[in-house]
Amino acid sequence: MKVWFIGAGPGDPELMTRKAWRMLSAADVVLHDALMNIEGMQKAAPNAQWLEVGKRSGRPSVEQAFICRTLVTLAKRGLTVVRLKGGDPSIFGRLAEELQACRTENIEVEIIPGVTAACAAAAELQTSLTLRGESRSVVFVTPRLGKHEANTHSEWLAAAMAAQTAVLYMAGAQAKDICHALIEAGKPKQTPICIVENASRVGARLKLTLFQVAQQGLPKLEGPVTLLVGQALSLALVQQTPLTDDFAERMPVPPSQHAVA
Ligand SMILES: C[S@@+](CC[C@H](N)C(=O)[O-])C[C@H]1O[C@@H](n2cnc3c(N)ncnc32)[C@H](O)[C@@H]1O
């Protein structure tokens, strides 16, 4: 009995590792997150059963306890079970609960890492998250609180202030408040902030200052959004790479079809 936890990366199937692709190809059943290029990834295992168990902000979601139970039940039936998670499974992915459910039932697990949104976003921006002599630390942080967590933003703020580069996950909808809080806490107003929607696929890429976002907020963005804050982002280039969602036929997209730049 074994469950494979596989990092699907930010959406482009070509960013999955060869091992991830190989193990996905061997799956009988795939429990997968929402918000990925599922059609592209299904090419690895067209005959497997694909079950979406994604959680979407503000929309009805599958309960975590149900996901844990289903993993265990399917593995005990002797099926090759893949739990396909967006980005890297170990970053804001509820991996711990699922691992624990497997361990409690003596089900072996293996984890295949993936490209996390922070790295995919930095690649889109053609920049580095660290800068020799200037940015020695990077923090991955989220202001999103779990159901039973106290309603305070002191923890994420302290973490974001302590690092020279802060990458904020699940933070797009609160960007304005976040920039206010960072300025209030002492970050210079002119600190660069980049916004990357749908890294590795078509989406918005913006380069602004904390002050600009604190004043104006962001346009409404549909896809997953990552915010990157810090001086290292001064080197970011905001441009649209020709990308399509089709793994097999990678045709350049005319600039007119690109979203906000
Ligand atoms: C529940 S977390 C999962 C993170 C994932 N495990 C990872 O390593 O990227 C979801 C958040 O990741 C970020 N994210 C995931 N995919 C993204 C993408 N393709 N582009 C930009 N941000 C992304 C967004 O901040 C989104 O709200």
The ligand as a Gaussian input file, in Angstrom:
#p B3LYP/6-31G(d) Opt

LIG

0 1
 C       -3.007000      26.652000      -1.416000
 S       -1.604000      27.527000      -1.982000
 C       -0.715000      26.202000      -2.710000
 C        0.713000      26.549000      -3.047000
 C        1.426000      25.433000      -3.774000
 N        1.595000      24.267000      -2.949000
 C        2.800000      25.883000      -4.280000
 O        3.825000      25.340000      -3.841000
 O        2.830000      26.769000      -5.140000
 C       -2.298000      28.378000      -3.379000
 C       -1.579000      29.680000      -3.646000
 O       -0.368000      29.425000      -4.339000
 C       -0.101000      30.461000      -5.238000
 N       -0.089000      29.909000      -6.610000
 C       -0.289000      28.632000      -6.965000
 N       -0.142000      28.469000      -8.285000
 C        0.156000      29.686000      -8.788000
 C        0.423000      30.176000     -10.092000
 N        0.433000      29.362000     -11.157000
 N        0.690000      31.492000     -10.238000
 C        0.703000      32.328000      -9.178000
 N        0.468000      31.921000      -7.931000
 C        0.204000      30.614000      -7.720000
 C       -1.199000      31.503000      -5.053000
 O       -0.765000      32.433000      -4.078000
 C       -2.333000      30.658000      -4.532000
 O       -3.257000      31.427000      -3.815000

